[in-house]
Amino acid sequence: MGAISGMWDAQRWRDVVGGRDRSWRAVGIRAVLALAEPLVIAGTLWRNRRYDLGRAEIHDVGVPVISVGNITLGGTGKTPMTAWLCRWFRRRLIRVAVVSRGYGAEAGAVNDEAAVLELQLPDVPHLQNPDRVAAAMTAVEELASQLIVLDDGFQHRRLARSLDIVMLDALEPFGLDHVFPRGMLREPPRSLARADIIVLSRGDQVSAEERERIRRQARQYAPRSLWTESRHVPTQVLRLGAEPATVQELRGKRLAAFCGIGNPTAFRKTLSDMKLNPVAFREFPDHHRYRREDIADLSRWATAHGAELVLCTEKDWVKIQSSELGEVPLAALRIELEFTVGQELVERRLEEVLATVRRRERELEQADTADSDC
């Protein structure tokens, strides 16, 4: 999406491809993009067909792999889901590694999702490599990882997996009903049939009727997938050099807020649900790299609006790493995933994966014992 959507901010792009912009220019852009959509769909279906028929190689790295992905561009809650999974297995003393492509990372650095996960999960290594099979092998062979969580892995079919978890954002579940570049879908919705578990994220931000409508539509494509629902819960306020604070400490403050994430509307809605009404709000493109001039501009902006505190997402904060913007304190809101429907179904599937991990460990121990007896 980068090169094309870079012409506008994220909201402007959605207005054009989603049909909210009815200007003649927007109509023309949609017409041109519609010509490319069938070609993209055909290429995606051909690629998936090769894997389905065994004509493209799928690599098994010897340990269970759980993929967390989506079918749309933009943020759907993959990072909170990945963190939730890692914590679940770490509580059971399983050595977990996260593997991802590292999209948006500068040379020699990790991207913003990895930086967030490193902050939240200091005992879970995160390997970033465009060759995710190689990264997974490194995790198994050099780090003795017993389980791999593949972040943003639904379209990466080279790596065999035990579970495919797909996130659907309740605010925009089906990518404006068109495949990129005409819409926001990475692949047609029928691809949901590959999912073992579908997680509706931010389900609390829409009505029960809307959640049911999304569930019925998803069921048309994936009748055998487990259906679950979740919400994103603000849990802490982060400040550089200070202990995490409770979200209640934001009450009554004159806030300005900004974000550079895939779904800025979701951050706005989270603040609204918390009864926080920022005096000003700014959006940046997803994976935005904050430069010195951006920081200076944000400092002037916050001061001009008389903000007592500037609030951003954790994904933005890890890239800025400052306690202040000018003379205005800077803080980040930590978000964690909480299941509202179907957690017991998810945990049942995870218990099956856990049994596989432990069975493999017993087999390795028995093999080592046999070798030592020889």
C-alpha atoms as one frame of an Amber mdcrd trajectory, in Angstrom:
protein
   0.000   0.000   0.000   2.943   2.303   0.745   3.791   3.993  -2.542   0.234
   4.610  -3.684  -1.398   5.466  -0.373   1.539   7.732   0.425  -0.132  10.319
  -1.817  -2.661  10.893   0.949  -3.035  10.193   4.617  -4.705   6.924   5.631
  -8.156   8.473   6.034  -8.012  10.195   2.638  -7.121   6.879   1.014 -10.057
   5.125   2.705 -12.402   7.904   1.613 -11.367   7.419  -2.001 -11.361   3.625
  -2.272 -14.356   3.256   0.066 -16.542   5.554  -2.023 -17.073   8.279   0.579
 -15.268  10.745  -1.685 -17.674  11.234  -4.591 -15.619  13.809  -6.491 -14.958
  13.211 -10.189 -11.275  12.691  -9.418 -12.046   9.995  -6.846 -14.478   8.283
  -9.230 -11.765   8.195 -11.880  -9.207   6.779  -9.463 -11.614   4.021  -8.401
 -12.279   3.150 -12.040  -8.577   2.826 -12.817  -7.885   0.772  -9.688 -10.802
  -1.521 -10.480  -9.025  -2.566 -13.674  -6.108  -3.901 -11.647  -8.204  -5.781
  -9.080  -9.001  -8.891 -11.202  -5.314  -9.321 -12.012  -4.361  -9.200  -8.327
  -7.113 -11.667  -7.423  -6.028 -14.055 -10.186  -2.412 -13.907  -9.018  -3.381
 -14.538  -5.403  -5.632 -17.464  -6.263  -2.953 -19.002  -8.491  -0.372 -18.725
  -5.733  -2.667 -20.271  -3.120  -3.645 -23.029  -5.531  -0.001 -24.029  -5.921
   0.296 -24.517  -2.169  -3.030 -26.328  -1.972  -1.927 -28.801  -4.652   1.547
 -29.298  -3.202   3.306 -27.663  -6.149   4.919 -25.044  -3.887   7.063 -26.354
  -1.052   5.937 -25.954   2.562   8.733 -26.226   5.132   8.311 -27.958   8.491
  10.821 -26.666  11.060  10.150 -29.465  13.528   8.209 -27.526  16.162   4.619
 -26.242  16.238   4.039 -22.901  14.523   1.059 -20.676  15.289   0.386 -17.997
  12.703  -1.364 -14.735  13.575  -2.487 -12.840  10.498  -5.289 -11.078   8.691
  -6.797 -10.639   5.228  -6.760  -6.832   5.191  -4.207  -4.056   5.113  -3.816
  -1.995   8.241  -4.051  -2.774  11.928  -6.351  -5.555  13.090  -4.827  -6.343
  16.477  -2.177  -8.864  15.476   0.392  -7.548  17.968  -1.905  -7.796  21.039
  -2.923 -11.297  19.910   0.714 -12.327  19.461   1.540 -11.017  22.943  -1.455
 -12.877  24.423  -0.300 -16.164  22.861   3.286 -15.744  24.014   2.190 -15.035
  27.579  -0.097 -18.089  27.529   2.748 -20.422  26.558   5.365 -18.721  28.761
   3.110 -19.266  31.803   3.402 -22.950  30.939   7.209 -22.658  30.730   7.387
 -23.162  26.968  10.293 -21.493  25.150   8.597 -19.293  22.551  10.069 -17.223
  19.725   8.276 -14.706  17.523   9.151 -14.669  13.820   8.146 -11.886  11.437
   9.195 -10.337   8.155  10.170  -7.021   9.727   8.113  -4.817   7.416   8.827
  -1.115   7.897  12.104  -1.607   9.758  15.091   0.562   8.964  18.338  -1.195
   8.085  19.855  -2.851  11.136  16.848  -2.117  13.345  13.602  -3.804  14.334
  10.231  -2.472  13.247   7.712  -0.888  15.614   5.688  -4.063  16.279   8.868
  -5.903  17.286   9.897  -3.020  19.543   6.526  -3.177  21.297   6.761  -6.947
  21.755  10.325  -6.696  23.077   9.110  -4.185  25.659   6.125  -6.304  26.685
   7.837  -9.722  26.420  11.500  -9.345  27.400  11.922 -13.129  27.725  10.627
 -13.900  24.213  13.130 -13.506  21.333  11.853 -11.866  18.156  13.568 -12.746
  14.876  12.905 -10.562  11.841  13.854 -11.802   8.390  12.145 -11.653   4.979
  13.004 -15.376   4.816  10.786 -16.475   7.679  11.610 -20.157   7.189  15.278
 -19.345   7.837  14.342 -17.255  10.882  12.230 -20.080  12.294  15.066 -22.568
  11.769  17.429 -20.230  13.605  14.985 -19.993  16.512  14.764 -23.778  16.751
  18.408 -24.679  16.170  20.216 -21.814  17.908  17.730 -20.646  20.540  16.190
 -24.055  21.324  12.697 -22.618  20.836   9.916 -25.122  21.394   7.218 -23.104
  19.651   7.117 -20.381  16.989   4.530 -17.614  16.818   4.510 -16.301  13.254
   3.447 -12.662  13.323   1.572 -11.480  10.214   1.858 -14.939   8.681  -1.471
 -15.773   7.032  -0.216 -15.027   3.514   3.209 -16.573   4.202   2.484 -20.174
   3.304   6.073 -21.448   2.975   6.200 -22.197   6.685   4.079 -25.122   7.926
   1.873 -24.254  10.864  -0.212 -26.035  13.486  -2.756 -23.231  13.802  -3.793
 -20.334  11.594  -5.374 -17.507  13.598  -6.920 -14.695  11.550  -7.871 -11.323
  13.001 -10.894  -9.438  11.673 -11.191  -5.820  12.780 -14.806  -5.146  13.730
 -14.462  -1.575  12.451 -13.416  -2.688   8.955 -13.584  -6.493   8.716 -13.615
  -7.064   4.970 -11.373  -4.360   3.591 -14.027  -2.182   1.929 -15.110  -5.301
  -0.030 -12.343  -5.005  -2.611  -8.838  -6.388  -3.022  -5.937  -3.917  -3.033
  -5.411  -1.583  -4.854  -9.175  -1.125  -5.309  -9.778  -1.815  -1.617  -7.990
  -2.898   1.528  -8.132  -6.695   1.197  -4.847  -8.598   0.861  -6.680 -11.537
  -0.668 -10.328 -12.451  -1.331 -12.479 -13.253   1.736 -12.831 -16.873   0.584
  -9.267 -17.322   1.846 -10.713 -17.332   5.371 -11.453 -21.007   4.721  -7.783
 -21.667   5.618  -8.261 -20.189   9.103  -8.492 -22.488  12.110  -9.574 -19.662
  14.421 -11.131 -16.308  13.531 -10.840 -13.574  16.154 -13.058 -10.532  15.811
 -10.972  -7.759  17.352 -12.379  -4.544  18.850 -15.755  -6.270  19.033 -16.840
  -3.959  21.852 -16.608  -0.967  19.500 -19.601  -2.076  17.401 -23.132  -3.190
  18.243 -24.204  -6.778  18.907 -26.145  -6.685  15.637 -23.037  -5.658  13.701
 -20.957  -8.394  15.341 -23.560 -10.958  14.329 -23.630  -9.617  10.758 -19.833
  -9.955  10.525 -19.978 -13.463  12.017 -22.564 -14.597   9.468 -20.542 -13.184
   6.583 -17.344 -14.831   7.820 -19.196 -18.131   8.240 -20.047 -18.089   4.539
 -16.339 -18.328   3.736 -15.124 -20.352   6.735 -17.903 -22.584   8.096 -15.476
 -24.850   9.965 -13.350 -22.149  11.626 -13.745 -21.417  15.325 -15.408 -18.044
  15.874 -14.221 -15.887  18.770 -14.516 -12.241  19.753 -12.204  -9.931  21.658
 -11.719  -6.381  22.776  -8.680  -4.187  23.274  -8.318  -3.132  26.889  -6.248
  -0.078  27.899  -4.203  -1.377  30.819  -1.379   1.075  31.552  -0.008   4.530
  30.841   3.693   4.488  29.984   6.169   7.311  30.591   9.886   7.175  29.840
  11.881   6.715  33.036   8.791   6.231  35.193   6.819   3.277  36.496   3.666
   2.425  34.486   0.620   4.298  35.748  -3.048   3.339  35.760  -5.338   4.615
  33.023  -7.386   6.422  35.698  -4.572   8.965  35.942  -5.614  10.322  32.542
  -8.973  11.504  33.874  -9.453  15.239  33.946  -6.309  16.058  31.968  -6.288
  18.297  28.930  -4.998  15.812  26.339  -3.712  16.004  22.803  -3.329  12.669
  20.999  -1.663  11.350  17.871  -0.918   8.003  16.223   0.748   6.427  13.198
  -1.010   3.057  13.001  -2.924   1.036  10.438  -6.335   1.920  11.879  -6.274
   5.369  13.501 -10.059   5.305  13.895  -9.646   2.514  16.438  -7.372   4.660
  18.628  -9.855   7.533  18.467 -12.659   5.146  19.445 -10.627   3.753  22.351
 -10.119   7.252  23.742 -13.798   8.030  23.276 -14.819   4.839  25.087 -12.528
   5.868  27.965 -14.433   9.179  28.146 -11.309  11.029  27.044 -11.884  13.857
  24.591  -8.583  15.150  23.216  -8.436  18.846  22.453  -6.556  17.912  19.264
  -5.823  14.712  17.344  -3.290  14.012  14.586  -2.816  11.017  12.307   0.396
   9.842  10.636   0.831   7.000   8.126   1.248   3.479   9.445   4.881   2.697
  10.388   5.703   6.409  10.314   9.319   7.167  11.211   9.342  10.183  13.483
  12.090  12.576  12.470  13.450  15.578  14.337  11.180  17.897  12.376   8.130
  15.766  13.282   8.990  16.014  16.980   9.448  19.778  16.733   6.143  20.123
  14.876   4.298  17.970  17.426   5.813  20.019  20.247   4.536  23.271  18.734
   1.152  21.661  18.043   0.719  20.406  21.614   1.737  23.747  23.103  -0.568
  25.673  20.755  -3.543  23.601  21.964  -2.664  24.092  25.614  -2.231  20.353
  26.221  -1.218  19.172  29.677  -0.264  15.766  28.296   0.284  14.257  24.849
  -0.909  10.678  24.440   0.059   8.234  21.688   0.004   4.481  21.089   2.769
   2.249  22.405   3.720   1.546  18.796   4.453   5.259  18.272   6.088   5.743
  21.669   8.769   3.076  21.174  10.007   5.009  18.139  10.076   8.399  19.851
  11.408   7.350  23.284  11.061  10.749  24.903   9.452  11.905  28.124   8.332
  15.217  26.662   7.381  16.980  23.460   8.859  20.376  24.063   7.628  21.156
  27.561   4.536  18.935  27.389   4.778  15.442  28.947   4.463  12.525  26.523
   2.814   9.220  27.468   1.637   6.081  25.698  -1.422   3.932  26.177  -0.719
   0.208  26.483  -3.423  -1.978  24.954  -3.909  -5.687  25.657  -6.272  -8.228
  24.136  -9.098  -9.746  26.155 -11.426 -12.420  24.808 -15.140 -11.767  25.226
 -16.415 -14.824  23.325 -14.776 -18.202  22.809 -11.642 -18.039  24.962 -12.241
 -21.587  26.175 -12.357 -22.785  22.549  -9.053 -21.074  21.789  -7.412 -22.518
  24.888  -8.626 -25.994  23.971  -6.809 -25.719  20.646  -3.725 -24.332  22.374
  -3.741 -27.259  24.788  -3.515 -29.568  21.763  -0.479 -27.637  20.528   0.997
 -27.728  24.033   0.605 -31.519  24.099   2.522 -31.712  20.812   5.351 -29.597
  22.253   5.643 -31.774  25.343   5.451 -34.998  23.354   8.288 -33.786  21.133
  10.384 -32.889  24.181   9.858 -36.346  25.669  10.917 -37.957  22.388  14.068
 -35.827  22.278  14.894 -36.736  25.878  14.399 -40.433  25.136  16.625 -40.161
  22.064  19.346 -38.432  24.115  19.111 -41.130  26.785  19.396 -43.871  24.159
  22.438 -42.182  22.633  24.140 -41.866  26.009  23.534 -45.557  26.741  25.239
 -46.626  23.525
